[in-house]
Amino acid sequence: MALYQQLPFFNPSVPFTRLIQGGLQEGTIITVCGRVLSDADRFQVDLKYGSDIALHFNPRYEGGSGYIMHNTLQRGRWGSEERKYETPFPRGQMFALQILVTLSSYKISTNGKPFSEYKHRMPFSWVDRIHVSGNMEVKLVAFQYLVGLFEVDLTKFNKRLNICCATKYNITVPYKSIIHGGLQLGKVIIIQGFINPQANRVVISLRHKTGIAFVYSADFDENLVLCNTYGDGKWGKEEQSELMPFKKGQPLQVTVFCSRHQYQVFVNGEQTHTYSHCHTKLEEIDVLEVSGDVQLSFVQP
């Protein structure tokens, strides 16, 4: 079940600090999407409690190719550094960072690949804030809870989330992925990519075994966005919107937030549409599909 519902943060200014509603739980996933500045020397993502820092994740670019430093600050004193002498965050490039909280450690994934594991040095349940600073732009910060999580390894973590590199359009379209555990309140779905210059349509669908709970379709020929539901062999009443938030030949970032009564759709950081739940058994909605004239770079189902 979803313990807390917290809307994602879009395009915040840096430095960025926010409370994590309800604090960290086992199974919490923190997603940070952004871009490293071309002249960056460092940036950091910190999970904090008061003046203490439970996890200090700090990419640095000094001394050649750079490295990542992990550490903990407790009672004003830094612990022993854990360094990894490689960086998956090239200057000037987009990136996707995810932190999974388990009972024993933070499991960190970068651009769809397992990167590091940092054992807890202070209780993760104390953490109540996230802080992001340094030479970077932040596009999105999101929190959600992974259903049915017990101790998992990094490979299983990435397979369950089906994350791909955010710097290359390397995800096959049409795209289909299982949503493990189905939808839940507070679920955040993130889709990033590039709309083809000659695009006719882009379609995002949330499916269950017998139908489609939510279809979100951008029709470039009609310059409309269409929302609908399919069940019992027939389509529901179509909702049309003349607010077209997509542009041909431009990047896109679509975030679907599952709230108690509706889906809230954000495009490039702006809320554009809502659609009330017709299929109310959210846990039965367990497939995400993306089709049409789009190249995908990052998907978090």
Phi, psi and chi 1 to 4 in degrees:
 res  aa     phi    psi   chi1   chi2   chi3   chi4
   1 MET       -  156.2   59.9  177.6  -69.9      -
   2 ALA   -83.7  125.2      -      -      -      -
   3 LEU   -81.7  -38.3  -60.2 -177.6      -      -
   4 TYR  -141.3  146.5  -64.6   90.7      -      -
   5 GLN  -107.9  116.2  -60.8  179.2   53.3      -
   6 GLN  -132.3  117.7 -176.4  164.8    7.0      -
   7 LEU   -61.7  146.2  -79.1  168.9      -      -
   8 PRO   -64.4  159.9  -18.5   30.9      -      -
   9 PHE  -105.6  131.6  -61.1   95.2      -      -
  10 PHE  -116.1  133.2  -61.1   97.7      -      -
  11 ASN    49.5   44.9  -56.1  -48.4      -      -
  12 PRO   -74.5  155.9   30.6  -35.8      -      -
  13 SER   -72.8  154.4   57.8      -      -      -
  14 VAL  -113.4  130.2  176.8      -      -      -
  15 PRO   -72.7  151.8   24.3  -33.5      -      -
  16 PHE  -126.9  127.2  167.4   80.7      -      -
  17 THR  -136.0  130.9  -57.6      -      -      -
  18 ARG  -145.1  150.5  -75.7  -65.2 -173.8  -81.4
  19 LEU   -69.9  144.8  -72.3  173.8      -      -
  20 ILE   -98.4  110.3  -58.8  171.8      -      -
  21 GLN   -59.3  122.8  -66.8  179.3   11.8      -
  22 GLY    80.9   -0.7      -      -      -      -
  23 GLY    70.9 -173.7      -      -      -      -
  24 LEU   -82.5  145.2  -65.2 -173.8      -      -
  25 GLN  -126.9  159.1  -47.5  -74.7  -28.7      -
  26 GLU   -59.9  126.7 -178.4 -165.7    9.7      -
  27 GLY    98.3   -4.7      -      -      -      -
  28 THR   -65.2  136.2  -61.9      -      -      -
  29 ILE  -118.6  125.3  -56.1  167.7      -      -
  30 ILE  -107.8  126.3  -59.3  168.5      -      -
  31 THR  -115.9  128.5  -56.8      -      -      -
  32 VAL  -124.5  118.3  179.6      -      -      -
  33 CYS  -112.2  138.0  -64.4      -      -      -
  34 GLY  -170.2 -164.3      -      -      -      -
  35 ARG  -138.3  132.0 -174.6 -179.3   74.3   88.1
  36 VAL   -78.0  133.8 -177.6      -      -      -
  37 LEU   -66.3  151.8  -60.9 -175.7      -      -
  38 SER   -67.3  -23.6   58.0      -      -      -
  39 ASP  -110.0   23.7   59.3  -10.5      -      -
  40 ALA   -62.4  141.4      -      -      -      -
  41 ASP  -110.2  -21.9   60.0   -3.4      -      -
  42 ARG  -172.6  159.1   67.6  176.5   61.9 -170.0
  43 PHE  -149.9  170.6   69.8   88.0      -      -
  44 GLN  -150.2  150.0   63.8 -166.7   61.0      -
  45 VAL  -123.9  119.5  176.9      -      -      -
  46 ASP  -119.0  137.3  -65.5  -25.7      -      -
  47 LEU  -104.8  120.5  -59.1 -178.9      -      -
  48 LYS  -124.1  156.7  -56.5 -174.5   69.5  174.9
  49 TYR  -139.3  109.0  168.8   67.9      -      -
  50 GLY    60.1 -129.7      -      -      -      -
  51 SER   -89.0   -3.8   59.5      -      -      -
  52 ASP   -83.4  152.1  -70.7  -12.0      -      -
  53 ILE  -122.8  111.1  -57.3  175.0      -      -
  54 ALA   -71.8  -40.6      -      -      -      -
  55 LEU  -133.7  120.4  171.0   62.9      -      -
  56 HIS  -112.3  106.3  176.5   63.9      -      -
  57 PHE  -107.3  113.1 -175.8   82.6      -      -
  58 ASN  -135.4   90.7 -178.7 -155.6      -      -
  59 PRO   -68.5  133.1  -20.3   33.8      -      -
  60 ARG  -128.9  148.1  -60.1 -177.6  179.7 -175.0
  61 TYR  -116.7    7.4  -63.4   87.8      -      -
  62 GLU   -75.2  150.8   60.1 -141.7   36.8      -
  63 GLY    73.7   49.5      -      -      -      -
  64 GLY    92.4 -123.2      -      -      -      -
  65 SER   -77.9  -13.5   59.9      -      -      -
  66 GLY    93.7  175.2      -      -      -      -
  67 TYR  -158.3  169.5   61.7   93.0      -      -
  68 ILE  -114.8  130.5  -50.6  -68.1      -      -
  69 MET  -109.5  131.0 -164.1  -97.3  -77.0      -
  70 HIS  -114.2  141.7  -50.5   66.3      -      -
  71 ASN  -165.0  176.4 -150.8  -19.8      -      -
  72 THR  -134.2  136.0  -65.0      -      -      -
  73 LEU  -110.7  118.8  177.4   68.8      -      -
  74 GLN  -136.9  127.1 -161.5  166.5   12.0      -
  75 ARG    54.7   39.0  -59.5 -174.2 -174.4   91.9
  76 GLY    80.2    4.9      -      -      -      -
  77 ARG  -124.8  132.8  -59.0 -176.8   64.0  178.0
  78 TRP   -77.4  145.8  -73.0  104.6      -      -
  79 GLY   -84.7 -166.8      -      -      -      -
  80 SER   -76.1  135.4   57.4      -      -      -
  81 GLU   -70.9  144.6  -66.3 -176.9   -3.5      -
  82 GLU  -118.1  114.0  -63.9 -177.1   16.5      -
  83 ARG  -110.1  147.0  -65.0 -170.3  179.7 -169.3
  84 LYS  -127.0  118.0 -168.8  162.3 -175.6  178.5
  85 TYR   -86.7   61.5  -75.9   93.3      -      -
  86 GLU  -161.0  158.0   60.5  179.3  -77.0      -
  87 THR  -136.4  128.6  179.2      -      -      -
  88 PRO   -91.1   17.7   32.3  -31.6      -      -
  89 PHE  -120.8   75.9  -52.9  105.3      -      -
  90 PRO   -60.8  143.5  -19.8   31.2      -      -
  91 ARG   -58.1  139.1  -72.5  171.3  169.0  154.7
  92 GLY    78.9    2.3      -      -      -      -
  93 GLN  -110.5  153.8  -62.7  -66.4  -45.0      -
  94 MET   -72.5  155.3  -60.2  -69.4  -66.8      -
  95 PHE  -149.3  161.8   69.8   86.0      -      -
  96 ALA  -131.6  122.0      -      -      -      -
  97 LEU  -116.1  131.4  167.1   69.2      -      -
  98 GLN  -130.0  137.8  -68.9 -160.2  -54.7      -
  99 ILE  -121.9  120.3  -57.9  170.6      -      -
 100 LEU  -104.4  128.9  168.9   67.7      -      -
 101 VAL   -93.8  119.5 -178.1      -      -      -
 102 THR  -116.4  175.1   73.5      -      -      -
 103 LEU   -61.9  -31.2  -75.5  177.5      -      -
 104 SER  -104.5  -20.0   60.8      -      -      -
 105 SER  -163.5  171.2   64.2      -      -      -
 106 TYR   -95.5  126.5  -60.2  103.8      -      -
 107 LYS  -106.1  120.1  -64.3  179.5 -176.2  -69.9
 108 ILE  -111.1  128.8  -60.8  167.9      -      -
 109 SER  -119.4  137.3  170.0      -      -      -
 110 THR  -128.5  125.6   59.1      -      -      -
 111 ASN    52.1   39.7  -60.5  -30.7      -      -
 112 GLY    84.3    5.2      -      -      -      -
 113 LYS  -125.0  143.1  -62.0  178.9 -178.9  179.3
 114 PRO   -58.2  134.2  -21.1   32.6      -      -
 115 PHE  -119.8  -52.9 -179.4   74.3      -      -
 116 SER  -156.2  166.0   61.6      -      -      -
 117 GLU  -134.2  132.1  179.6  176.4    5.9      -
 118 TYR  -124.9  113.7 -174.6   73.5      -      -
 119 LYS   -67.2  143.1  -59.8  -69.6 -174.8 -179.6
 120 HIS   -64.7  132.9  -62.9  -55.7      -      -
 121 ARG  -109.6  -12.4  -60.1 -176.3 -174.3  179.4
 122 MET  -145.7  156.2   57.3 -175.3  -71.2      -
 123 PRO   -58.7  127.5  -24.9   34.9      -      -
 124 PHE   -65.5  -24.4   64.6   79.8      -      -
 125 SER   -66.5  -15.6   58.6      -      -      -
 126 TRP   -76.3  -25.2  -67.7    3.9      -      -
 127 VAL   -64.3  131.0  171.9      -      -      -
 128 ASP  -133.7    1.9   59.4    4.7      -      -
 129 ARG  -144.4  154.6  -78.3  177.7  -62.8  143.8
 130 ILE  -118.4  141.6 -175.6  171.4      -      -
 131 HIS  -133.1  128.5  174.0   78.9      -      -
 132 VAL  -125.7  130.3 -177.6      -      -      -
 133 SER  -152.2  171.9   61.7      -      -      -
 134 GLY   108.6 -162.5      -      -      -      -
 135 ASN   -88.4   74.1  -53.6  127.1      -      -
 136 MET  -155.9  159.6   63.9  179.0  -62.9      -
 137 GLU  -107.6  136.8  -62.5  172.4  -11.6      -
 138 VAL  -104.0  125.8  177.1      -      -      -
 139 LYS   -95.5  -34.7  -57.8  -63.0 -176.5 -177.3
 140 LEU  -159.3  140.2  175.4  147.8      -      -
 141 VAL  -131.0  123.0  178.5      -      -      -
 142 ALA  -134.9  151.9      -      -      -      -
 143 PHE  -127.8  138.2  -52.8   88.5      -      -
 144 GLN  -155.8  174.9   63.1  179.5  -42.8      -
 145 TYR  -120.9  125.2 -177.5   78.0      -      -
 146 LEU   -81.4  117.2 -171.6   60.4      -      -
 147 VAL   -66.0  139.5  175.3      -      -      -
 148 GLY    66.6   27.8      -      -      -      -
 149 LEU   -83.0  129.7  174.4   77.4      -      -
 150 PHE  -121.1 -156.3  -63.3   94.7      -      -
 151 GLU   -65.1  124.6  -74.7  -65.0  -38.6      -
 152 VAL  -129.4  155.7  -61.3      -      -      -
 153 ASP   -94.3  169.9   61.4   34.5      -      -
 154 LEU   -63.7  -36.0  -76.6  169.3      -      -
 155 THR   -64.7  -46.7  -58.2      -      -      -
 156 LYS   -64.2  -37.6  -69.1 -179.4 -179.5  178.0
 157 PHE   -56.8  -49.4  165.1   50.5      -      -
 158 ASN   -71.5  -32.9  -77.1  -79.3      -      -
 159 LYS   -65.8  -39.3  -76.1 -178.0  178.2  178.5
 160 ARG   -67.1  -36.6  -70.3 -170.4   70.5  173.3
 161 LEU   -87.8  -17.4  -65.8 -179.4      -      -
 162 ASN    54.0   50.4 -162.1   22.6      -      -
 163 ILE   -90.6  141.4  -56.9  161.1      -      -
 164 CYS  -124.3  165.3  -70.2      -      -      -
 165 CYS   -57.8  131.9  177.5      -      -      -
 166 ALA   -84.9    2.0      -      -      -      -
 167 THR  -109.7    0.6   57.8      -      -      -
 168 LYS  -137.1  143.9  -62.2  177.9 -178.4  178.3
 169 TYR   -87.8   79.0  -59.2  111.9      -      -
 170 ASN  -122.0   20.2   58.6   -3.6      -      -
 171 ILE  -105.1  127.0  -54.6  175.7      -      -
 172 THR   -65.6  135.4  -59.1      -      -      -
 173 VAL  -118.5  130.9  177.1      -      -      -
 174 PRO   -62.4  144.2  -16.9   29.4      -      -
 175 TYR  -110.5  139.0  167.3   88.1      -      -
 176 LYS  -142.7  134.1 -178.5  176.5 -178.5  178.7
 177 SER  -146.2  146.4  177.2      -      -      -
 178 ILE   -77.7  137.3  -61.5  -62.7      -      -
 179 ILE   -96.7  100.4  -57.1  171.0      -      -
 180 HIS   -65.6  126.1  -69.3  -83.4      -      -
 181 GLY    85.5   -3.7      -      -      -      -
 182 GLY    73.3  179.3      -      -      -      -
 183 LEU   -69.0  162.1  -72.5 -171.0      -      -
 184 GLN  -155.3  162.5   54.5 -177.1  -51.3      -
 185 LEU   -63.2  132.9  -60.6 -177.6      -      -
 186 GLY    89.5   -1.5      -      -      -      -
 187 LYS   -64.0  137.1  176.2   69.7  175.2  176.6
 188 VAL  -119.4  120.9  179.6      -      -      -
 189 ILE  -108.3  129.3  -66.3  171.1      -      -
 190 ILE  -122.3  130.0  -57.0  168.7      -      -
 191 ILE  -131.0  123.6  -59.9  164.3      -      -
 192 GLN  -127.7  148.7  -65.9 -173.6  158.7      -
 193 GLY   174.2 -148.8      -      -      -      -
 194 PHE  -142.7  128.4 -176.9   84.1      -      -
 195 ILE   -83.3  130.9  -61.2  174.5      -      -
 196 ASN   -61.9  145.7  -64.8  -20.2      -      -
 197 PRO   -59.5  -30.7  -25.3   35.3      -      -
 198 GLN  -105.7   31.5  -55.1  -59.0  -40.1      -
 199 ALA   -62.7  141.8      -      -      -      -
 200 ASN  -105.8  -36.3  -64.3  -47.9      -      -
 201 ARG  -159.0  146.3 -174.0 -177.3  -61.5  -91.4
 202 VAL  -131.4  129.1  175.2      -      -      -
 203 VAL  -128.0  131.3 -178.6      -      -      -
 204 ILE  -118.7  128.1  -59.9  169.0      -      -
 205 SER  -130.0  139.6  -58.4      -      -      -
 206 LEU  -113.1  117.0  -65.9  172.8      -      -
 207 ARG  -114.4  157.4  -69.1  178.8  168.8  -91.1
 208 HIS  -127.2 -177.0   51.7   89.1      -      -
 209 LYS   -62.3  -30.1  -71.8 -176.9  178.5  179.0
 210 THR  -114.4    6.1   58.8      -      -      -
 211 GLY   178.2 -161.2      -      -      -      -
 212 ILE  -120.1  118.0  -53.8  174.1      -      -
 213 ALA   -73.6  -34.9      -      -      -      -
 214 PHE  -155.0  121.8  178.1   41.8      -      -
 215 VAL  -118.1  130.0   58.9      -      -      -
 216 TYR  -122.1  110.3 -177.9   78.8      -      -
 217 SER  -125.2  121.9  174.9      -      -      -
 218 ALA   -96.0  116.2      -      -      -      -
 219 ASP  -106.1  105.6 -173.3  -30.7      -      -
 220 PHE   -75.2  -27.8  -68.8   95.7      -      -
 221 ASP   -66.0  -40.8  -67.2  -23.6      -      -
 222 GLU   -94.2   -8.5  -60.5  -66.2  -27.1      -
 223 ASN    57.0   46.9 -157.9   37.8      -      -
 224 LEU  -133.0  153.7  -68.9  172.4      -      -
 225 VAL  -110.3  129.3  171.6      -      -      -
 226 LEU  -115.2  135.5  -48.7  174.4      -      -
 227 CYS  -123.9  138.8  -60.5      -      -      -
 228 ASN  -162.0  177.9 -149.7  -21.3      -      -
 229 THR  -136.2  144.8  -63.3      -      -      -
 230 TYR  -126.2  124.3 -177.7   82.8      -      -
 231 GLY  -161.4  154.8      -      -      -      -
 232 ASP    54.6   34.0  -63.2  -35.3      -      -
 233 GLY    78.3   11.7      -      -      -      -
 234 LYS  -149.1  155.8   59.2 -176.6  178.7 -180.0
 235 TRP   -81.4  150.8  -73.6  100.6      -      -
 236 GLY   -82.7 -166.6      -      -      -      -
 237 LYS   -78.2  118.8 -177.3  179.0  179.2 -179.8
 238 GLU   -70.8  135.1 -172.9  175.7   78.1      -
 239 GLU  -106.3  124.6  -63.3 -176.7   10.9      -
 240 GLN  -111.2  144.0  -63.2 -174.2   -0.9      -
 241 SER  -134.9  133.4  171.7      -      -      -
 242 GLU   -85.4   -0.1  -65.5 -177.8   -3.5      -
 243 LEU   -79.7  103.7  173.3   60.8      -      -
 244 MET  -102.6  102.5  170.4   58.9   81.0      -
 245 PRO   -85.4   -3.5   31.5  -32.6      -      -
 246 PHE  -101.5  149.5  -55.0  101.1      -      -
 247 LYS  -130.1  136.4  -66.0 -176.7  178.6 -179.7
 248 LYS   -60.7  140.6  -63.4  179.6 -178.4 -179.4
 249 GLY    72.2   18.2      -      -      -      -
 250 GLN  -124.7  155.6  -64.7  -66.2  -43.1      -
 251 PRO   -64.0  156.7  -18.3   30.8      -      -
 252 LEU  -137.9  149.5   88.4  158.4      -      -
 253 GLN  -137.4  114.6 -179.9 -169.9   77.2      -
 254 VAL  -112.5  128.6  178.7      -      -      -
 255 THR  -122.8  126.3  -56.0      -      -      -
 256 VAL  -110.7  120.7 -179.5      -      -      -
 257 PHE  -109.2  125.9 -179.5   78.5      -      -
 258 CYS   -93.2  105.3 -177.0      -      -      -
 259 SER  -100.4 -176.9   64.3      -      -      -
 260 ARG   -63.3  -38.3 -176.2  170.3  -60.4  -83.5
 261 HIS  -112.3  -11.3  -58.7  -66.9      -      -
 262 GLN  -161.1  166.3   61.0 -170.2    2.6      -
 263 TYR   -88.8  135.4  -57.5  101.9      -      -
 264 GLN  -112.2  122.6  -60.2  177.7   41.3      -
 265 VAL  -107.6  127.9 -178.4      -      -      -
 266 PHE  -116.8  132.9  -60.0   80.3      -      -
 267 VAL  -120.7  121.1  177.7      -      -      -
 268 ASN    51.1   39.0  -61.7  -31.2      -      -
 269 GLY    90.2   -5.7      -      -      -      -
 270 GLU  -112.0  134.1  -60.8  -69.2  -26.4      -
 271 GLN   -71.1  124.1 -176.9  167.6  -21.1      -
 272 THR  -114.3  -34.1   56.7      -      -      -
 273 HIS  -148.4  155.1  -58.2   92.0      -      -
 274 THR  -131.0  154.1   60.4      -      -      -
 275 TYR  -147.8  120.3 -173.5   75.7      -      -
 276 SER   -67.2  145.4  -62.0      -      -      -
 277 HIS   -64.8  124.9  -65.3  -55.9      -      -
 278 CYS   -99.1  -41.6  -65.1      -      -      -
 279 HIS   -94.6  103.4 -170.1   88.9      -      -
 280 THR   -87.7  -11.6   56.0      -      -      -
 281 LYS   -83.3   82.9  -65.1 -178.8  179.0  179.5
 282 LEU   -60.5  -35.2  -62.1  179.3      -      -
 283 GLU   -64.1  -17.9   68.2  -79.6   -0.1      -
 284 GLU   -81.1  -14.6  -65.9 -179.5   -5.3      -
 285 ILE   -86.7  102.2  -55.8  167.6      -      -
 286 ASP  -133.4   16.7   59.2   -1.6      -      -
 287 VAL  -134.1  131.8  174.5      -      -      -
 288 LEU  -109.8  131.8  168.5   67.3      -      -
 289 GLU  -128.2  142.2  -67.9 -176.7  -11.5      -
 290 VAL  -131.8  129.7 -177.2      -      -      -
 291 SER  -142.2  172.2   60.6      -      -      -
 292 GLY   106.2 -158.2      -      -      -      -
 293 ASP   -93.9   68.7  -55.0  -52.4      -      -
 294 VAL  -144.0  144.8   61.7      -      -      -
 295 GLN  -105.4  130.4  -57.7  172.5   59.1      -
 296 LEU  -102.1  139.8  -63.0  177.2      -      -
 297 SER  -117.9  -24.5   59.7      -      -      -
 298 PHE  -155.5  129.8  176.8   87.5      -      -
 299 VAL  -137.0  127.4 -179.3      -      -      -
 300 GLN  -117.8   96.8  174.7 -178.4  -74.5      -
 301 PRO   -75.7      -   23.9  -28.4      -      -
